[in-house]
């Protein structure tokens, strides 16, 4: 090492990211792996960068300005980042720093050419690659050129793309430091990239090699289409040899240039098959040493591979940690629960402790291992039928894996599988159509939640966690209640029966959509209508409306009584929160802020209701739906009686209509019970966290969100916490937010999302699942956050998913499009009860449909057209 400014690559290990940056640390690790060749070089450390920054006093003000900009302030970011780069490049390299670099340069050979490469402290990490965000320079010759390119690398920390990347990932500009890697230049016959996992499918068994002639810059810059090879189990599976017309080569005096490749070589492969297999083996060796799939840059020199970079592939979805050597197929829980965002560790832990089925975690999401069910013919048939009803994309993904026959080994059936959707040992024969059953079930839930709230008040410290384990047992018992399961299935199966039979007998598509309008006892649809009633209280008071338009924080309820009409408004909002305050977006994650904790979330929906609806809208809307359902029932029964055997068909249908209207509303109540209990758990856990903060154990109470229940219990017991673990979990959670979870995931990492395979929709239409009948045309409003929704009558809501918390918006829109959902998920059930045309499961809807575009939604046929 030459002072604080320069360190030889051979002296670097993976722990020195803060000194040599991600790329430098990675190269140091590579140089220590047997059989892996890395070009010789040295690192100019982050101490040098800090020295340069200290010599540019204007940078403090410029960085302050930059921190106040958002990623969408593109022109301001462009201008300010260019000013910062000029400031850095204008700083003269101090003599002692120049001397240290010169000595290291001389030891490697002053006459040689070098690659000068940026190495930021935030790049090439397991959670963010920063690939291509900073600059590197090839074939730099001479001391003066080397020093000039050091300055350019330091300045490249503030390229527009690097600044925007940090903004979008929530990374403070001052928290990232820049080191620079200087390596002997290699002049390869071929170069390229090796992925040790398939970057498209995520399959960890498949390595992908991209290769072109000359320097790898031609491939990275997109100048050529590379040859592409895939390797699996030591053999080449596929190869695509491109026509490579150009290459980038090094110039003797420094720099690079593009050259034409002679026609006779253009169609020749850049690597031989044995070279491809050998390169893949080197990749597996690196992957095994590092412990994660890698994105590797390589050069071929005299039939010998040299590795010039290896970084984690951060775009792959993680695989559940089940190391038993067996194949597994995992089904996403989030796609069934309408919450595909990542969950914090406490949320994952509570859900797993209260769920009926064992679950696996990956990427901050939960999955169920369905391999045993797929292996059994009867179990497979039941699961596929259920998925076909609820989420056809998940069914298609499972069938795609089954059709290949290389993941799931069939086993003989041990007995009948039972009806789809019922848990093992679940409910026996169907129950009677009796509204008293629903009343009894709701009474049980209310009593259970009341008892939980009453008993938990006296529990603190370790005793609280002992009590919670008992409470979780009661939670699971309530979920598994046979009568509750029978009631849920009764409503769902009656819906399926009506749709199937009325289509067969009358040609009526999705008849149950109208027959379930304004079904009684649906706690979620009642929640949306109840917010219309809140608007009725507020509407007569213009001062309250004006006050709500200015709400900025959660103290507004305390200030409301100071406004004329505010006392009445506060009482109405308070009563609403008493009944529904446990709800929120992503409510299956206990760490998400509830409406009772963040009531300002509801203000935009309340103001929309005040603006868009007349008084009494809730009661009228419900009554109109009930009347439409009765009219539809009479019409269907009259048409059936005119058929052969019509009286019998009509009697069966009447029984099913009665059945669906009795039980379909209860479909929403168990979830309401779950989140009611969740709020009680959360309040007790946060009170415990607050005590730990006061005791100096925790920095802030929300730190416990990054611990499991068991780890939280241990902190309470020992009064000690591992802050580094919390910080690591927080960083991992941040990275998981950038990942899109697949519907189905294999133990090899293959992500499968399925497709619709339909040819009955217009060209260019976006295909989805029809869940609520009707056709509507209107302005698309694309929102990912309920609190940002700003709606006008006739708008069509387009979002990623809708759990029950989105219901207050349903009363204000003309249609619904989501990326995730199924026939019996919450959004679909409520859309039908409100008579709202809806198409769900539309892949990438929030990206393909732009906010403000006019669209036509076909809720009966399951597709969306984007209009001119």
N, C-alpha and C positions, 0 to 999 in steps of 0.2 A: 504494500500500500504506500502511495506517495502522499503523505500528509492527509488532511481531511478531505481533499478534493478528488482523489483518484484511487481506484481500487482495481486490481487485476481480476478478470473474470474467474480465474481458478480459485480465488479466495472468497468468492461469493456463495452464499447458500440461500435457501428459500425463506429464511427468517429476516432477510435484510431489505425487504421491500421499501421501508422508510428511507433507506440509504441509497439504493440503486434503482428503485422503481420496479414495477411489475415485470417488464421485459428483462431487465438486468438480473433480477432474482431468478426468473425462469431459466435464463441461459446458464446461470451458475448451477442450478439444479441439474440441467441437462448435461453439463460438462462432467458431472460426477457419476453418471450412469455408465456402467461398463458397456462397451460396444457402440456408444453414441459419440459421434464426432461433431464438435462445435468449433467454428473458426475462432482463432485466438483473438483476444481483445481486452479492453479495459472499460471501466465505467467512470464517468465523471459524475460525482455524487450530488445528492440534493443539497449538500452544504454549499456547493458552487452556485446552484440556482438561487439559494437564499441570499448569498453574497451579492449576486447580480441584482436581485430585486431590492435589496437594501440600498444599492447605489442609484436607484431611480426613484427619487422622493415623490414624483407625481403619481406613482402607481397606486398609492393608498387611496387617493381621491377617486381615481379611475375605477378601482375595484369596488369601492363603495357604491359608485354609480351603477356598475354592472350588477351588483347584488340586488339592486332595486328593480331590475328589468325581468320580465317574464319571457319564456321561450317564444311567445307569439309577437313580441316586440322586435320583429326581424330587422327592420331598418336600423333601429337604435343599437341592437346587438352587433350588427355588421359594422357600423361606424365606430363604436366604442372599442370593439375587439381589435379592429385595425389600428386604432390609436395606441392601444396597449402593446401590440406587437412592435410598432415603431419605437415606442419608449424602451422596450427591452433590447431590441437590436441596436439602439443608439448608445447603450452603456458599453464603455470600453472594458475589455476583459482585464481584471487586475493582474499586476505583474506576477504575484506568487501563484495565482491560478494558472496563468499562461505557462509559467515555468513547469508546474506539475504535469500539465497536459503534454508539454513538449518532451519532458523526460520519458513519460510512458510511450509516447509516439516514437521516440528514438529507439527505445528498447525493442519495439516490435519491428522497426525498419522504416526509416524516413522516406525511402524511395517507393514504398509499396502504396497501393491504393486501399482505401478504407470505406466501409459503410458507416455512416454517422446516423444513429437511430434514437428517436425519442423514447424515453422510458418513464412514464408518469407513475406516481405512487398508487393511483387508483386503477391502473389498467391491468389486464390479464389476471384479474381476480376470479375466484369461482362464481361471483355473482354479477360481474360486469366486465366485458372484454375491452371496451373502448377501442375496438379494432378500427384502424384508419382515422382516428380522431386527431392524432398529432402527426407531425411530419418526420420522414426519414429521407436520407440522401445517400445515393450510391456512388461508388467510384470517385471518392474525394481524394485528391492528390496534393500533398504539400502541407507544411505547417500553417501557413496563412489561411489556406482554404479550410483546413480543419477547424481553426478557431472561429472563422466566420460561420461555418455550418453549426458549430455549437450554439452560437447566438440564435440562429434560425430555429434550432430545435427547442431551445428554451421558450422562444416567442410563440412557437406553434401550440403551446398549451392554451393559447387564446385565439386559435382559429375559430371562425364563426361556428363551424360544425362541432368543435370540442366544447365551446361555451354552451351551445344549445343542448348538447348531450347531457352535460352536467345539470343544466336547469331542469330538464325533463326527468332526470333521475334523483333530483333533490339533493345534489352534492354541492357543498359550499366551495366556491372558487378558491378561497384561501386554504382550504383543507388539502388541496392536491399540490404536490411538489413535482418538479421535473428533474430526473437524472438523464444522462445521455450515454448510450452504449456506442463504443467505437470498436469495430472489428475488422480484421484483415478481410479484404474483398476476395471472394471466390468467383471464378469465371466459369460458370457451369455449362455443360452441354445441354442440360435440361433443368427445369425447376418447376416448382408448383406447390400444391397444398395437399395434405393428407388429413382426412377426418377419420378418427378411429371409431366413430359412430355415424350412421347415416344421418346427414344434417336435415333431411326432409322428413323421413319417417321416424327418426329417433332410435332405430334398431341398433342396439349396441353390438350385435354380432357382425354387422356389416361395416367394413371400412371402405371409404371412397377416396380415390386418388385422382387428382386433376393435374395434368402435366402439359407443358409447352416447351419449345426450344428456347435457349438463351436464358436471360435473367427472368426471375419470377415477376418482375415489374409489368411485363406484357400482360400477364394473366390478371394481376391485381388491378391494373388500370383498365381492364376490359378491352384491350386492343385485339385479343385473339379469343377464339373459342377453343378451350383446351380439350385434349383427349381426356376421357373420363372412364375409369375402371372401378368396378365394385368387387370387393374381395370378401369371401365368407369362408370360415373354417379352412384357411390356407389355400383356397383356390379362387381363381377369377370367375365371377358369376356373370358379369356383363362387361362389355368394352364398347366404347364409342370413339372412333378415331376421327378427329376433326381435320378440316383443311386449314392448316396453320400458315397463313400467308406472310406474317410479319413476326419479328422477334426484336427484343431490346438487347443491345450488346454494350459493353464498356468501351470507352474511347481511351487511347493510350495516355492522353494528357489530362484525363479526368472527365467526369460526366458520362452520360449515356446517349445512345441514339437508337432510333428505329431502323431496322434493315429488312429488306424483302428477302424471303426465303425462296431459294431456287425451286422452280415448279416440281422437280423430281423428288424433293424431300417433303413437300407440303402434306402429302397424304401418308407419310411414314409415321409410325407411332413414335412418340418422344421417349418412351420406355419400352423395353422388352417385357414379355410376361414374367420371366424370372426376376427381373428388377422390381416389377410391381409387387410381387409376392414378398420379396425381401424387404421392400420399403414398408409394407403393411406389418410385417413382423417387427420391424424397428418401432413402428407406431405402437404396437401392443406392448412392447417392452417399456416405452415411455409412459404409456397409460397405466401400466401396472405399478410403476415406480411412483407416479404422481397420485394415483388413486381416483382418476376421473377421466372421462372421454376428452380427447385433445384435438385441437385445430393446429396442425403442424406445418410450418413452412420449411421446405427442403431444397437442396441443390444437388445435382449429380455431377461429380467431378472425377474423371478417370474411373468410371464404374464404381465410384464410392460415394455414398450419400453423406452429406453434411447437413446438420440441422441448424437452421438460423433463427427459429422461434417455435415455441410451443405454448399454447394458451388453452385454458379450459373452454369447452364449447358451452357457452352460457345460455344458448337458446333451447337446449334439450330439456324436455320435461323430466324431472327426477323420477326414479323408480322406487317403489316401496322397498324398504330394507328387509327382505326376507331371503336369507342366504341359506336355502336348503337344497340348491341344485336342481329344483324342479321347475317346470314351466307353470306360470300363473297368468290368469286373465283377470284384470281388475275393472270394475264398473264404477264410473264416477258417481259419488253421492251428491255432489253439488248440482249436477244436471237434473237429478230427481227432486232436489230440495229448492231449486231456483236460487242458487247462490254459488256462483262459480268463482267468486273472488277468493283470494287466500284468506285463511283464518289464522289468528295469532295462536301461539302454543296453548294458552289457557283455554281458548275457545275450542281448539281441537280436542284437548284433554277432557273437558266437560262433556262434549258431544259423544266422545268414545265411551266415557263412563256411564252415560245415560242411554246409549243406543242398545237396541235388541241384538243386532248382529255384530260380530267382530269386524273391526275396520282397520285399514292401513292408511298411513299418512305419506304423502309425497307432494313436494312443492307447495306446502301449506294447504293442501286439499285432502279430502277423505275419499277412499275407495273401498269397495267391497270385493273380496276375492270370490268370483263366481265360477272358478274352475271346477269344483265338485259338481255343481248343477249342470254345467255344460257337458261334463263327462258322462252324466247319466241321461239316456235317451228321453225318459219321461221328464226329468228335471229340466233338460234343455228345452223340450217342447213348451213346458209351462213358462219358463223364463222368456223365451222368444215371443210367446203369445202376449205376455204382459208388456214387454218392451214394444211390440207392434202396436198395442193399444195406447201406450203412454208416450213413447218417444221412438218413432220409426228409425231415426238416425242411429240410435244406440242398437236397435235390432240389426240394422244393416251392418254396423261395425262388428258385432258379434258373429254374424253369418259370414262376413269376409274372413275372419280368423278361422272359423270352423271349416269353411270351404277349402282352405289351404291344407288342413289336416296335419300340420306340423307342430301344433302348440298343445292341443288338448287330446289326451288319449282316452278313448271311450271305455267306460266300465259298465258291467251289467247292472240293470236296475235291481234294487233291493226291495222295491215295493212301489205302490202307486204314488205319484207325485202330488196329487191333490190339485185343486183348482189353482190357476195362476194367481200370484200376488198374495197368497196366504202363507203365513209363517209356518214352519214345521210344527205339528201339533196344534195348529190353529183351529179356528171355529168349525164346528160340524155343519149340520144342515142349515139352510137359510132360516132367518127368524121371521116372526109375524110382522105384518105392516101395522105398527102400533106407535103413534106419536109419543106415548108414555115412555117408551124405551129411550127415546132421545132425551126427554125430560129427566129421566133417572140418570142417564150418563152425564149430562151437564151438571146435575146436582152433585154427583160423585166428584167431578173435577173441582167444582167450586169448594166443596168441603175439604178436599185434599190440599188445595192451595191455601185455604184459610188456616188449616192446621199447621202447614209448613211455616207460614208467616208468624203464627202465634208461638210455635215452639223454638224457632231459630233465634228469637230475640235475646234469649238468655245465654246463647252459646258464643264463647270467645276462645281465642288461643287454640291449642291442640284439640280441645273439646269440640270446637266448631267443625273441624275436619272429620272427627269421628262421627258427628251428627250428619254431616253431608254424605258420608258413605251410606248411611242408613236412608237418607232422603233420596239418594240416587237409586237405591233398590226400590223404593216406593214409586219413583219416577218410571222405572222400567216396568214395574208391575202394572201401572196405569196404561202404559203404552201397549202392553201385551194383553190387556183385558179382553177376553174372548167376545164379550157382548159388544164392546166398542169396535173390534175388528169386524164383527158380523154386520154392524150398522154401516160402517164405511163401505164394505164390499156390497151390501144390499143396494146402496145408492149407485155405486159404480156399475154393478152388473145390470141393474135396471136400465141405466143409460145405454149400455152396450146393447141390451136386448131390444130396446126401442129403436135405436139407430139401425141395427141389423135387420129386424123384421119389417119395420115400416119402409125400409128401402126395398126389401124383397117384395112386399105385398102391394105397396102403393107408389114405388119409385120416389119416395120422399127421402132426400139426402139430409142427414144430420137433424132429423125431426126433434130429437131431444133438446136441441138448442133452444127452441121456442117453448117446449113443454116445461123447461126448468126455469123460465123467467120468474124472477121474484119468488123463488122457493123460500119457504119460511125457515127461520132459525139459523140463517147463515151469518155467523158472527163477523166474518170478514166483509161481506157485502153490506151488512148493517153499519160497519165502521165507515164506509165511504158515504153512505147516506147521512150518517150522524154528523159528518163534517158540514154537510149542506145545512143542517139545523143550526150548527154553530154560526154559520154565515148569516142565517136569518136573524140571530140575536144581534149581530154586529152591524148589519146593513143600515139600520136606522140612525146610526151614530157616525156622522162624517168625521168627527174628531178622532174616533177610535180607528177608522180606516186610515186616516192620514198618519196617525201614530204607528200603526202596524207597517206602513210603507217604509218607515224609518228604522225598523228594528235591526239592531246590529249585534246584539249579544243575548245571553240567556236571562238577563235581569228584567226583561220587559214586562213579565207578568206582575212583578212587584210595583212597577211604575204605572201600570194600567189604571188603577183606581183614581189617579190624579187627573184623568181625562174624563170629560162628560160622557157617561155611558160605559166607562171603563170597568166599573164594578160588575155590571151585568156581563160584559165581555169576558172578564177574568173568570167569573163563575162558570160561564159556558165552556171556555177552554179548559178550565180545571176539571170540570165534570167529564169532559171528553178524555182528558189524560188519566183520570181515575179509572176509566174503563179500558182505554187503549194505550196508555202510556208505556206499556212494556214492549210495544212494537217498534220496529225500526227496519231500515234497509239492511239485509244480511243478518236477520235476527237469529239465525242458528248459531252465530258466533257471539258468545256471551260478552265478549269485549267490545262489541259495537255499541256506540252511544244510543240509548233508548230515547224515545220521544219525551219521556218524563225528565230525562237528563238534558235534552236539547230540544225544547219545545219550539224554538225558532224554525226548525225544519218544516213545521206545519203551516207557517205563516203564508208562504206563497200560494199554497193550495186554498187556504181560507180566503185570501184576497181574490183569487181566480173565481171562487164560488160567489163571493159578493158581487163581482163584476158581471159574471156570465149567467146568473140564475135569478129568477124572481122568487119572492117568498113562497114557502110551502112546496118547494120543488121535490124534496125528499119523499114526502107522502104521496104526491102525485105520481112520481116516477115509479114507486113501488106498486101503486095501485094499477097503473097502466100496464106494467109487466104482468101482474097477476091476471088482469083481464085478458091480455093477449094469450097467456098460457091456457086459460080456461076456454077461450074461443078456439084455439088450435086443437085442444083435446076434443071438443065437440065435433069439429070438422073431421078430424082423423077417424073418430069412432063412427061417424055417419058414413064415411067413404068405405070403411071396413065392412059395415053391415050390408053393403051392396054387393060384396064379393061372395063367391062360393064358400061355404062354412064361415060366412061373415060374422054371424052372431058369436060364435066361439072365439074368433080372432079378436072381435071387439071386446069381449069379456076379459080375455087375457091381457089385451092392451090396456084396458081400464085399470086392471090390477097393477100393472107395471107403472102406469102414470101415477097412481096413488102411491106406489112404493117409492118411485124416484123423488116425488115431492115431499114424502115423509123423511127420507134419509139423506138426500143429496146435500142439504144444508149442513148436516152434522160432519160432512167430509172436512170442513174447515176447523171444527172445534178442538180436536186433539192438538193441532199445532198451536192454537191459542192457549191451551193448557200448558204446553211445553214452555212457551215463551213467558207465560205468567210465572211459572216456577223459576225460569232463568233470571227474571228480575229480582226475585227474592234471594236466590243464590248470589247474584252479583252484588246486591246491596250489602250482604253480610261479608263477602270477600273483600270489597273495597273498604269497608269499615276496619277490617283486620289489617289491610294494607296501610291505611291511614295511621294506625297505631305504630306500625313498623317505621313509617316516615318520621313520626314524632320521636321514636326511640333511636333515630339515627341509623337504622339498618338499611332502609331503602332511600334512594335519592328522590324518587317520586312514586306515588302510589300506582301509576299505570305501568311501572316496571314489572309488576306481577303478571301482566298480560303476556309476558314472554317466558313465563314459567308454567310447567304443568301443575295440576292439582297436587300431585305427590311432592313436587319440588317446593311448591308454596308451603305445604304442610311442614316440610323439613326446615324451611327458613323460619317459620313461626316457632318450631320446636327448639332450634339451636340459636336463633337470633343472629344468624350469619348468612350472607348472600354472596354469590359469585357475580360481581358486576360485569366481568368479561363475558360470561355466558349470556347475560341479558343483552349486552351490546352485540354479540355475535348473532343472537336470535333476531334482534331488531334489524340488523343488516340483511340477514337471510330473508326475512319477511319482505323487506323493501324489494329485494330481487325477485321474489315470487310474484309480485304484482305485475311484472312485465311478461309473465308466462301465461299462455293460454292452455287451460287444462283440456285434455282429450276426453271424449265420452268413454272410450275404452283404452286401456293401457296394458301391454303385456310385460312380463318380467324381463324381457329383452329390451324394454324401453320403447317398443314400437307403439306410436300413438295413432289410433284409428278413430275417425270421426263419422264414417258412414256417408252414404249419399241416398238420394230419393229414387233415382232410376225411373224417372217419369218422362213420358213423351206426349202428355196430354195438356201441356201448357204452352202459351205463346212464346215465340223466340224472344230471348232477352229478359223474360220474366224471372223473378226471384222465387224459387220454390220453397215451400214450407209445409207445415201441417195445418190443415183446416180444423179449428177447434171451436169456432163460433160463427154461425152462418150469417150471410149477408154480404152485399157488395157496397163499398163506399169509396168515394173519391174526395181527396182533400189535401191540405198542406201537411207534409211530414215534419214533425218536430222531433229531432233526434236528441235525446237526453240520456246521460249515464248517471246523473245525480238527481234524485227526487227534489232536493232543495233548490235546484236551478230551473225547474220546469216553469215555463211561462206559456200558458195555453189560451187559445181562443176557441169559441164554438166552431166545430167542424174540423179541428185539427186531428191528425192521426199520430198517436204516440208511437215512436220507434225507439226501442231500448234493448239492452243486452238481455236482461231478465226481469221478471216482476215477481217478487214475493208479496205476501199480504200487505206490506207497508205501502205498496204503490196504489192500493185500491182507491184512496181518496182522489187520485187523478182520473180514475176511470169514468167518474160521473161527468167529467168535463170534456171528454174526447169523443170522436166519432168512430174510432177504430184503433186496433192495437197490433203492432208487429214486434216480435221479440226474436232474439237469436237462440234462445234456449226455452224449452217448454214441451209439454205433452198434453194429451187429451184431458187428463184428470189432474194436472197441476193447478196450483192456486189461481194463476192468472186466467187460465182457460175456464175454470169453474165460474169465477166472478164475471168474466166477459159474457158468458152465456146468461147468467142471471140478470145482467144489465142490458142484454140484447145488443151487445157491442160486437160487430164483426171483428174477428181476430184470426191472425195467422202466426204461428209460433215456429220455432226451430228453423228460422231463415238464416242460413250461415252468413256471417259477416254483414248482417243487415245494417248495423250502425256505421259501417265503412262504405258500403255500396250505395246507401241512400243518404243524400246530403240534406242537412237541415234546411227547410224551406222549399224543397222540391215538391211538386205535385205528384201524388201517387194514387193508384187505384188498387184497393185491397179486396181480394176475392176470398172472403171468409168461408164460403161454401166449398170452393174448389181448391183452396190452399196455395195461392200464389199472389205475388205483388207485382204490379206493373209500374215502372217509372215513366211518367208522362212527359212529353215535350214541354 
